[in-house]
């Protein structure tokens, strides 16, 4: 064979060039017939026992000839050449020969998938898949190309698209550092999904979405094209487009399966089989909605309408109107509800996705969610309340209403009035952790919308809210208390709010107690407790400011009015709020805290408090408070802030009358700063501040 081989094989290398001309539709300059004996001899050169050089030359000739799309390659399409090349690949110890053998097999497979199919039939799919773990990148590329060719041709189609190990192996190929390998693996997965949609669930559970997001960031078109990024980008586009197109069908199948058993207590065997096949695919929907790549592409008007229909099915299942447990079991039923609610939550957390579909969300999503908020299942109640909080915070915001969506907001208010608030007391009074989520929803409802606050006041929920506060007051920095205080801040902060119902529930005593506790924690300044205390303190100060501002307005109106009725009302209000004077010393101590936001609220509250009550607290001018006022005056260089502080000091001292003269010895630091202000001639110093400082010094007896 070695003697006769060269003359017989010489036409084959030449046929490569002729094949290239044939591809370009150029005339090869006459007919060139390759003897059948040449193909026979070359095939024998691939067999075991020949020298490695002969094996390599023969494999190289097959590779070159089959690279072209010409009739010359057809002579190699036989039942035995595939297994021969595979044998060379698996048994050779020379990497160059192994790569050539697998490359030749890949070229033949492009012409006929039966070549690769014969290899699978002989050695088995597991052996083929194990070769994907080869450390040779070109081998992996050729293997993926052959699988893609087989799937596109339909050969072994049903077997491959049903084989979970095959799909898992493709997913594992996405960990390769090679852009070409990852791109080819994506294309193979597209072929699998096109023929078996259910494999999309396995792919998602195997982190396919994560791999897509990673490579979308890396595969910028036009960047590092030599490394295969442009090819990878195109492969990703094909995969993403296919998955997005599959989602409406997946959701439609789920709705169809649930629709067939709606209202039925005993689903049939066929219906149960359909449910077991379709419902797990809800996991795919959840994976896509939690992805920043897919979410903007799949959330459309049509999708939200279908999702609303799905939520209505969920409410029927939850209320036992539809018996899903009998068909798929309790675990699968709960998993469907959990995935559905989590999917809604994933949508609501992104403003850009929600905003264009404001009306659809109100009409399709919110009604069933409101029903689920009163589910007997604690987990569904919590999930629904959490999602409702996110949605309402967006839909009732001033920015959204100003964008011309007032009609949808009005429908939302009707839904709140008719379906939510009448039953809401039961949620507030449930065991933990339901109240914290119920309060959070009320916070969202009242954050930007005055009508909702009025509705809550009229719904007689205040007693339940104060009961929750009373039960959780031991943990003053807990989530329940924080949400409850923020809610009180929202409710009392509205203009023209009638505070009498709040007073009847003990608002003043509550404020005094909570501010004492939280203020003490804030002044201690521990890292974790201090951070929580700061947030809680601001909310409490907002409530206190609203109460004092309302009282101040009533007192001012009474002073301007000649009616005795107004005076009586003002005196009654001052008497109700008098316990708040016990907070004067605490507020003074919090002035030099260094936090601008806290200082602003504390100074405003203290200013209103001393305007209304003066130095009613006998301890308000003790030495440590005088020192705190001195430090604050020193820290605040702005004339406006100094003026406010000086007025506070003056009001506190003048309310002491003749006993103020002895304060000079108790507050030497304050006296020194006042003297400096009184004699300051800096250009930016407010002359009124100097005059105020002089008046205060006279009260000190200086």
N, C-alpha and C positions, 0 to 999 in steps of 0.2 A: 504493500500500500504506500510505503514511503517512497518507493521507486516510481510508482504510477501516479501518485497523488498530485505532484506539481503540475504535470500537463493537464490533468483533468480539472484541477481547481483553478487554473489560471483564468478561465473566463469569469469566475465569480467576483474577484475584486474589480474586474472591468465592468461587471454588471452594476456595481454600485454607482459608477459615474453615469452609466447609461440610465440608471434609475433616476438619478437627479435630473437628467435631461427630460426624462419622461414626465417627472413631476411638473417641470416648467412647460410641458407640452411642446418641447422642441424635438425635431427629428433626430434620432440617434445616428443618422447617416447610413441607414440600411438595417436589415433584420439581423439581429444577433441572437442566435439560439444557444441557450445553455443546455448542454447534454444532461439528461436525467442521471447519468452515471456520476456526474459531478456532485449532485445533491446527495446521492447515495454514499459516495466516498467521504464527503465532508461529514455526513451524519455519523458514519462509522468512526471518524476521527474524534468524535465527542465521547466515545464510549470509554469505559474503565479499561485501563491497561495500556493506553497510549501514553507517549511521553507528554509531560506537562506543556512543552513548547507546542506540540501538535494540537493538544487540547485548546491551548490558548489561541493559536492561530485560527482554528476552526470556529471557536466561539466568537472571535473578533470578526470573521467574515460574515457569520450569521447576523451579528449586531449591525454591521455596516450595511449589508444588503437590505435588512428589514427596517432600517431607519427610513428608507425611501418608501413612497407609496407607489409601487410599481408591480407588474406581474411577476417580476423575478423573485419577489419575496414569497409568492404562493408555493414555491417548491419546498419551502421549509415547514409548511403547515402540515405536520403529520402527528399522529398520536403518540409517537415515542420521543420527539425532540424535546418536549417540555420536561418530562422526567429526567432525560439525559442532562440538560442544562442544570436542573435542580440538583442532580447528583454531583456535578462538578462544583456547584456552589457549596454544598454541605460537606463535601469530603476533601476539598482542596485546602491546603495550608497557606497558599499564596494569595494575598489579598487582591492583587491585580487580576488574577484569574477568577476569583470569586465575584469581583465587581463586574468583570466582562461577561461572565456566565449569566448573572442575574439581569444585567442590562440587555443581553441578547434575548432572554426570556420575555423581558418587558416589551421589547420591540416586536417580537412575534405576537404577543398578546394584543398589541394595538391592531394587528391585522385580523386576529382571530382569538377571542377569549377562551376558545376550547383548549388552547395550549396550556394556559394557566389552570383551567378547570381540571385537565388531566393530572396535573401535579397535585391539586387538592384531593382528587379522588384516590390517588395512590398513597400519599403520605399523611393525609388528614389535615383538617383546618388548624388544630392546635400546634402542629409542627410548623405550619406556615406563619402563624401568629407569633410564635417564639422568635422567628427571624427578625421581627420588628424591633426586638431588643438589641439588635446588632449595633456595635459601636461605629459601624461604617455608615456615614450619612447618605452616600449615594445608594447604598443597598436599601435603606429605609425609603428613600424617595421612589425607587423603582417598585418596591413592594406596594406602596400606597397607590402608585399609578396603575398597577395591575388590578388592584381591588376596585379602583374607580372605573376602570375599563370593563371589568366583569359586571359591576352593578349597572352601568349604563347600557350594556348589551343585553341584560336580562339573564345572563348565565348564573346559575346558583343563586338567583335573586332571593327567592323565598327563604332559603336556608340562611343566607348571610344577614338579611334584615331582621330575622328572628333571633339571631345568635347574640346573646348578651355579652359573652366573652369577646366577641368580635368588636362590638360597639365600645366596650370598656377599653380594649386595646387601642382603638382609634383615639379615644379621649386621652389615654396616657401618652400618645404621640404628640399631643399638644404641649407637653412639657419640654419638647426638644428645643435646643437653642437655635435651630435652623428655621428661618422664615419659610423656606420652600417646603420643608417637611410639615410644618404647622398648616401652611396653606393647603397642601394636598389632603391632610387629615380633615380639614374643614369641608373640603369638597366631597370626600367620601361620606362624611356624616350627612351632608345635604342629600346625597343619593339614598342613604338609609332612611332618612325622615320622609322623603318623597314617597317611599314605598311602604313605610310603617310609621305612622304618626305617633304611636304609643312609645316608640323609642326616644321620643323627645323628652319624656319624663325621666327615663334613665340617664339621658345626657345631662339634663338640668341637675339631677341629684348627684351627678359625678362632676359638678362644678364647671359645666360647659360655659355658663353665662360669665363666670369669673374669667375664664380663659379669653372669651370674646372681648370683655371690657379691657383686659390687659393688652391685647393685641391691637385693639382699636386705637389705644393711646400710642402704641409704638409704630403702627403701620401708617405713617403719614404719607400720602401720595406725593411722589416726586422727591422724597427724601431717602437718601442711601439706597438708590435703586439697585445698585450692584449687589446688595445683601438680600435682595428679594422682597423688600418692604412693599414695593408697588404690586408685586404679584400677590402677596399676602393681603393687601388692602382690597384687591378685587375679589379674592376668595371670601373674605369677610363680608363684603357687600352682598354676595350671592347668598351666603348663609343667613345673614340678618334679614334680608328681604324675604327669604322663604319662611323663616320662623314667624315674622310679623304677619305674613299671609295666612299662616296656619292658625293663629289665635282665634279669629272669628269662628272658624269651624269647630275648634275645641270647645269654645263657650256654647256654641249652638248645639253640639252633641250633649253637653251637660244639661242644658235647658230642656232638650227633647226628652232625655231619659227621665228627668224629674217631672216633666209635664205628663208623661205617661202614667205616673203613679200618684198624681196630685189627688188628694182626698181619699185615696184607697188605703184600707187597713191591711190588705193581704195582696201584695204584688205577686204577679205570676213568675214562673221560673225564667221565662224569656226576659221579662222586665228586670229581674234581679241580675241576670247575666249582663244586660246592657248597662245597668248601674255600676256593677263591679268593674266594667271596662272603661266607663267614661269618667266617673267621679274622681278617681286618683289623678286625672289630668288637671284637676284644679291646682295641684302643686306647680304645674308648668305656668299657669296664669300668675301665681304668686311670685315665682322666680322672675318672670319678665317684668312685673310691676315694681319689683324692688331693684330693678336694674336701671341705671341712669342712661344706658344706651337704648333700651327697648321702651321704657315707660313713655317718653314723648311720642313715640311712633304708634303705640297701640291704644292709648287713651284717646278715643274719639267720641263723638256724639252717639254713634251707633253702639259702641262698646259700653258706654255708661247706661244706656237704655237697657241693654241686655243684662248688664250687671245688676241693675235695679230689679229686673224680673227674677234674677237668681236670688237676690236678697228676700224677695217675697216668698220664694220657695223655702228659704231658710227659716223664715218666721213660721211658716206652716209646719215645717219639720219640728221646730222648737216647741210649738204649741200642741204637738201630736196630731195635727190635722192630717199630716202625711206620715205614714208609717215607714220610715226609711230603715230603722233599726232591724226590722224583720227581713229586709232584703239584703243588706250588706253588713249588718252587725253594728253594735254601738260604737266601736272604735272608729270604723270608717265614717260613720255618720258624724261623729264629733270632729274628725279630722277635716271633713268638708266644711263644717261651720267655722272652724278655727282658721282654715286657709282663706275662706271667703272674707271674714272680718279682717284678717291681717292684710289681705289684698286691698281692701277699702282704706285701711289705715295707711298703706304705702302710697296711695293716690293722694290722700288728704295732707300729707306732709310736704307737698310740693306745690307752691303757689302758682308757678308757671303752667302746671298741668291743669289745675282746678279752675283758674280764672276764666278761660274761654268758654267753660261749660257751666256757668253759674246756675242758670235756670234748670238745666237737666239734672244737676245734682240735687237741687231743692225738690224737684218733682219726682225723681226716680229713686234716689239714694236715701234721702232723709226719712221718708215715711216708714219704710221697713226697719231702718236703724232705730227709730224712736220706739217701735214696738219691741225690738230686741232689748232695749234698755230696761225693760220690765220682765225679762226672761226669768224663769225659775232657776236657770243655771247661773251660778255666780260668775263664772269665767266669761260667759257671753254678755252678762250685764256690764262687767268691767270693760271688756273690749268695746262694746257699743258706746258706752259713756265716753271712753277715751277718744274714739273716732268722732263722735258727735261734738266733743270739745274742739277738736282740730277744725272741723268743718265750719261750725258756727262762728268761731273766732275769725275765720276768713270771710264768711258770707255777710256777717253783720258789721264788718269794719267800715269805717267812714269812707275809706278810699274806694272800697268795692261799690258802696251805695252810690258814690258820686260818679261812677262810671256808667250810670244809666241802667242799673239793675234793681231799681226800687220795687218794681212789680214782684220780682222773685223774692225780695226781702220781705215784702208784705205777706206773701204766701208762707214764708218761713215763720213769721210772727203768728200767723193763724195756726200753723202746725204746733208751735210751742204752746199757744193758749189752749187749744182744744185737746191735744194728745199728750203733752208732756207735763205741764205744771199741775193739772188736777190730780195726778197720781204721784207727784214727786216726793211728797212727804215720806212715803214708805221707803224710798231709796235713802233718804237722809238718815233715817232711824234704824237702818240695817246694821248688822255687825261689820266690823272692819274686814276688808279694806274698801267696801263699797262706798261709804260716805265721802272718802277723799276724792273719788272720781266723780261722784254726784256734785260735790262742791266745785270741782274743777270745771265741770260743764256750766254751772251757774256763773262762774267767773268769766268764762268765754262769752256767755250770753249777755253779760252786763258790761263787758269791757269797753265797747264802743257804741252801745245802743241804749238811749234813754227810754224808749217805749218798753223794752224788755224789763228794765229795772222797775218801771211802774207796774208791769204785769206781775213781777215777783212780789212786790209789796202788796198788791191787791189779792194775791193768791193765798195769803195767810201762811206763808212758809217761814216767816220770821221766828215764830216759837220753836219750830223744828231746828232752824239754823242755830239758835242760841242754845238749844238742848245739846246739839252736837258739840258746840264749843265747851259747854259745861262738862261734858263727859270726857273730853280730850284735853282739858286745860292743864292736866298734870304734866303732859309732854308739850310744853309751850312752843317748842321749835319743830314739832312734827309736821308732816305734810298736811294732815287734816287741819291743824290749827292755822298753818300758813295760808291755805286756800280759803278757810273761813274768814280770816282777817282781810284778805284781799277782796273777798266778796263784800264784806262790810264797807271797805273803802270805796268800792265801786258804787254801792247803793247809797251811802251817805254823801258821796262826792257829787251827786247829780244836783243841778240847780232846782230850787223850789221843792226839795225833798222834805217831806213831813217827818221830823225826827221823833215825834211823840210815841209812835209804836216801838221805836228802838229804845227810848227811855223806859217804857213799860216793861221791856224784856230785860232791863238791867244793863244797858250799854255803858253808863257812866262807871258803875262798879267794875264791870269787865275791863274797861279801858285802864282804870287805875291799877287794877291787879296785874294785868298783862304787861303794862309798861314798866311797872316796878320789877317784875321778873326778868323780862327781856332786856330792859335797860341795864340791870345789874350784870347780866351775862355779856352784854356788849362792852361795858366798861372794863370787865375783866380782860377781854381781848384775846381769849384762846383762839387758836387758828380755826379749827373746825366750827366750834360753837360761835365764834365771833362772826364768821361768814354768814351762817344761818341767821344769827341774831341781827345782823345788819339788814338783811332782806326783810325779816319780820318787823324790825323796828321801824323801817320806812313806811310799811303798810299801816302800822299802828299810829304813827305820827300823822299820816294822811287822814285817818279817821278822827283823831284828836283835833286836827286843824279844821276839818269840816264841821265838827261840833262847836268849836269855839267861834268859828266864822259865822255860823248860823246864829249863835247866841249874840254875838256882837251886832249883827244886822238887826235883830229884834230889839236890842237895847237902844241902838241908834234911832230906830224908828220911833220907839217910845219917847225918847228925849225930844224928838222933833214934833211929836204929836201932842195935842192938848187933851186927848181922850184918856180918861183914867183906866179904861179897859186895857189899853196898850201897856200902860205902866204896870198894871197888875200882872199881865202876861210876862213882861220882862222880868219882874221881880221873882215870879214863880220859876222862870227858866234859870235865873241866876242861882236860885236856891237848889235846883235839881243838880246843876253842874258844879256846885261848890266843892264836892269831894275831889275834883280835879286839881284843886290848889295844892293838894299834897304832892303833886308831881313837880312843883316849882323847883325844889332843890335838885331833883334828878335831871331836869332839863338844863339847869345851870351847869351841872357836872358834865353833861354831854356836849357842851358848847365847844371846848377846845379839843375836839376829837380828831381833826385832820381830814375828815371825809367831807368834801364840799356839799354833797347831796344831803347827808345827814345834818350838817350844820345849817343848811338852808331851811330844812323843815323844823328843826329844833328852835332856831331863832324866831321863825314866824309864829310857832305855837307859843313860845315863851312871851313874845311881844303881845299877842292877843290875851294871854292869860293874865299878865300883869296889868294890862289896860282894863280888864274886867274886874279883877279882884285885888290889884295892888300886891303888897307883900303880906297877904293873908296868912301864908305859911310862916309861923314864928321862927323856923330854922333857915329861912331862905337867905339870911345875911350872916350866917355863921362864917368863921374864918376860912374854911376850905372853899366855900362858895364865893367869897370875895376874891380869893386867890384865882379861882377858875375864871371869874369875870375879868380879872386883870390879865391873865394869860390870853384870853380871847381877844381883848382889845389890842394886845400887842401883836397877835397873829393876823389881825384883819387891818391891813393898811388902807383899804379903800374907804374914802370918806362916807359913802352911803351906808356901808356896813357898820362903820364906827358910830354913825348917827343913830342907827337902830339900837345898838348895844348901849349907848349912852342914855337913850330914852328909857330903856329897860332898867338901867341902874338908877336913874332919877326916880322912876315910878316906885321902885322897891324901897328907896331910901325915904322919899317923902311920905310914903304910907306909914313909916315908923314914927313920924312926928318928932317930938323932942328927944326921943331915945336914940336918934341917929347920930348924935354927937359923939357917942362913945365908940363908934365904928372905926375912928381914925387909928386907934391902936390895934384893932383886930385885922385891919386890912391895909397895912403899910404899902404893899406892892401896888394895890389899886390906887391909893392916894398918889404915889409917885408917877404912875402913868397918867392920871388925871392932871397932875401939875404939868407934866410934859406937854400934854395936849392943850392945856390952857395957855401956855406960853409959847406954843409952836408958831413959827412965822414962815413955814415952808409954803411955797406958792400954791401947791395943790391941796393944802389943808383947808377944809371947809370952815369958814368963819363961824357958822352956826355951831359946829362941833366944839370950837373953843369956848363959845358962850355957854354951851351945855356943861362942859367940863367945869367952868367957873361956878355955875349954879350948884353943881353936885358937891364941889369942894366946900361951898358955904354951908351946905347941909351937914357936911362932916365936921364943920366948925373950924375949917382951915382958913 
